[in-house]
Amino acid sequence: MAVEQEVQDQPPQDDYEEELGLDVPERSSADDLLDAGGGDPLDPMRHSAAHVMAEAVMDLFPATKLGIGPPIRDGFYYDFDLPRPLSTDDLAAIEARMNESIAADHPFVFSEKSNADARAFLAEKDQPYKVEIVDDLVAAAQAQGLPAPKTTFYQQGPFIDLCRGPHVESTGKIGPVKLLAVSGAYWRGDQKRPAMQRVYGTAWPTQEELDAFLWRREEAKKRDHRKLGVQLDLFSFHDVSPGGAFWHPKGWTLYNTLREAMRDIQKKRGYQEIYTPPLVHQKLWQQSGHWDLYRDKMFTVEADDQTVP
């Protein structure tokens, strides 16, 4: 089975998700970690496929510590803390084991536990990340002066997981699946937390839809501007400026040609060009709302006891 890249040479999470064309929202709070989407009619099936993948991984690697496994646009993923890096052969074995579970048509069975019982249950199974989620849900409720919510689980066959759902009726309702790739991911998106292995997959109602999706991905990869730009000697990337393009003569000529063409079009339509400083005081970003949401990801300069992002 073809897999994008083996974990021994894992790409950075954000870069890889962009290359895969997957929209993966950042999750950090306990509620976010248990959010199974719901914006796409296929989310319940893909969330169920993530559970089946976790079942397969636990079957093949019993010492695995489970993170989270939500649906995402066009697919799903699950984060695993594994005893060793996964290989291409491992992903083939996981996918085969998933197909066995799907063929068995195990029902997804909902259950509830008190927080104390849920915590003890997960601790006994040596699942520290799940215990952490339960503890955070309780702490969040206490901070708001609310009673702690019931902790919910879903089970299919021998596998049970902390989960709010929704799911399809049984594993047999999951359509054709394909594991796509593996990348590195930090627990709860925090670089100070443990590094995990994120396995991506996709699931569709029919084989025809799955094949069409895989074809679209391959066509998109052929048109990836980051690869084409390097191949055509337009620009290159270097570690001294991560994410910043170093334009080569041909590329910079093309850039300026396009920029002047756009200026001509805008001028004909009555637009006037202005230029604003690249750095402005933090109060502007506070007013816009960006500061509270993205402060940790902003480049800032400290000058004269002022912060300028």
N, C-alpha and C positions, 0 to 999 in steps of 0.2 A: 504494500500500500504506500503510495507516495505521500510524504509528509513534508511540510514546508522547510523545517529545520530542526535538527536534533537539539535537545536541551543542553548537551555538553557545550554548545556554543550559542546559548540563548541570547536573542536580541533584546534590547530594552523594551519594556512593556508598551509604552506609548507609541514608539516607532513601529512596533510590530502590529499593533491594533490598527494603525493607520494603513500599513501595507496590506493587511487583510481586508480593509474596507469595512471594519466592524466598529459600530458605535457602542463604546463601553463606558457608561457613566461611572464616575468615581464614587466609591462607597466607603463610608467611614463609621457613621453612627450605627447603633444596633438595629434601628428601624430600617436603615438603608440596606444593611446586610441581609435582612429577611424580606426585602421587597422583591417580589417575583414579577415585576412588570405589570402587564395587563393592558398595554396600549396596542398590542397586536393580537389578532385572533389566534395566531399560532403560538403565543407565549405559553399557554398551559402545556402544550405538547412539548415545546422546547425545554421548559422547566422540568418536565417529567423526564426528558432525555438526559438532562444534567444529573438527575437522581440516579438514573440507570447507569450512567457513566461512573458515578461515585461508587455504586454497588460493584461494578466491574473492577474498579481500582482497588477497593477494599478486599475483594476476592483474590486478586493477584498479589496485592501487597498489604497483608493484614495489619502491618504496623503504621499504616498511613494515618495522618492527622488531617481531618477534613476542615476546609475553610468554608467558602460559600459557592453556590452554583446557580446563578440566575440566568434567565433568558436575556438575550440582547438582540439587536436588530439582525435578522437573518441567521440567528443561531443561538448558542449558549456557551457557557464555560463553567469550569469548576476549578477552584484553587486547592492544591494539595501540598501538604508537607510530607515529602516522601523520603525514604531512607537512601535513595540514590537518584541520579538524573535519569529521566526516561529516554528511551531510544526509539528509533523508528519501529523496530520489532515490537517494543512494548505497546505502542499505540495500535499496531495491528492486532495484538492480542486483546487489548481493551475493547476495541471495536467488535471483535468477534464475540467476546463475552457479553457485550451489550446486546448483540443480535440474539444471543441465546435467551437472555432475559425478556426481550421483546417477544420472541416466539412463545415463551412460556405464558404470556398474557396474565401476569400477576396483577391483581387489583391494587389500586392505591387506597390504603386504609387510613383514615384520619383518627387521631386520638389526642387526648389532652392529659397533661400532668400538672400538678402544682409546681411552683418554681423550685421548691425544695426537692421534690421528687425528681424533677427534670435535671436539676443540677447533679444530684447524686447518681442518676442514671448515666449521664454523659461523663461524669468523672470516672465512674466504674469502667466505662468503655474507653477511657484514656483519650478523650477528645477535648483538649484544653481550649481550643478556639471556640467550640460550641459552648463550653462552660462560661467563657468570657462574654459571649453574647447574652446568655441568660442573666448573668450578673449585671450587665449594663442595662438590660431591660428593667430589671428590678430597681436599680439605682435611678434610672430616668423617671420611673413612676413615683418613687419616693421624693425626688426633687420637686415634682409637680404636685405633691400632696395627694396622689391618686393611689388606689389599690393596685398591687402588682397584677398584671394580666396573666391569664392562664398561658402555659407554654404548650405549644401545639407541635405535633409530629405527623409525619406521613410514612407509611411502611409499604414496600412492595416486596413480596417474597421474604427473604431473610434480612433485607436491608431496611433500616429505619433511620430517619434523619429529622433533625430539628427544622421545622418548616411551617409556613403559614398557607402554603398553596398559592394559587389553585393548580390542580393537576387534571390530566385526562382520567377517564374511568379506570383504565388498566394499561399495563405496559404494551399490550397488543394494539392499542390505539395510537402508538407512536409510529410515524411514518419512517421512510428510509433515512438513515443517519450516516454521517460522514465526519470523522475526526479530521480537523484541518491543520492544527499546529500546536506548538507549545511555546510559551514564553515565560520569562521570570516576572513575578509580581510580589510586591510587599504586602504583608497582612494589613488590611484596612488602609492601603495606599500610603503607609508611613514607612519611610526609608529606615527608621530606627527600629522597626519591627521585623520579625523573621521573614526571610525570603522564601517564597513558595513557587511551585510550578503550576502555571495556569494552562489547562488543556482546553482548547477551543474546538467546538464542533458545530454542525448544522443539522437540521432535521426539516423535512418537507412532507407534505401529504402524499406526494407521489414520486416515483423514481424520475419521471419526466421533469418535474419541477426541480428536483435535486440536480439532475444533469444540466439543466438550463442555468442554475445558479453557479455551478462549478465552471461552466463555459464562460459566463459573464466575468467571473473572477480572473480567469486566465487571460481574457481579452483586455481587462483593465490593467493587469500586470504588464502587458506588452506596451501600454500607453502611459506607464508611470513616469511622470515628468522628472522625478529624481533620478531615474535610471537613464532616461533618454537624454537628459541634459548632460550627463557625464559622457555617454556614448558619443554624442554629437560635439563634444568639446566646447560646450556652452558655459559650464561652470563646474566647480568642484567643492567638496566640503572638507573641512579640516578641524581637528580637535581644539584648535585655539579659539574657535568661535562656533560652538555646537549649534547646529540648525541654521547658521548663516552661510549664504552662498558666496563663494569667491568667483566673481564673473571673469571669464576668459574673453579675449578680444572679440571673437565671433558672438559670444553670448551677450556682451555688453552693447555691441552694435545692434543686435536684435532688440534688446531691452529698450535702448534709446529710440530706435525706429518706431516701436510700438507706442512708446510714451508720447512721441511727437505726433503720431497719427491720432491718438486719443485727444491730445490738446487741440489739434485742428478741428476735430469733430465737436468738442465741447465749446470752442470759441464760436463756431458757426451757429450753435444753438443758444448763444447768449450767456454762457457760463463764464465766470471770472475765477482765476486761480489765485489762491492764497497759500500761505505757508505758516504753520504754527510751530513753536519750539518742541523739540523731541522730548524734553523733560519739563514737567510742570509740578507745582507744589501738591503735596498729598491732599490738601483740602478740596481740590477739584475732584479727585478720585473718591474722596469721602462723600462729596455731594452727589456724584453719579451712582454711588453704591458699589463701585468696583473694589474699594479699599477693604471693606469687610469680607468680601467674597474671595478676593484673589491676592490679598496682601502677601501671603507666603510665597507666591509665584512671581512677584514683581521684583525687578531690579531697582534698587534704590540707592541714592547718593545722599550722604549726610554732609551738610555744609552749613556753617553758621547756625548750629543748633536747629536746623530745619531738615526735614526729610523730603527729598524730591525723587519720585519714581520716574 
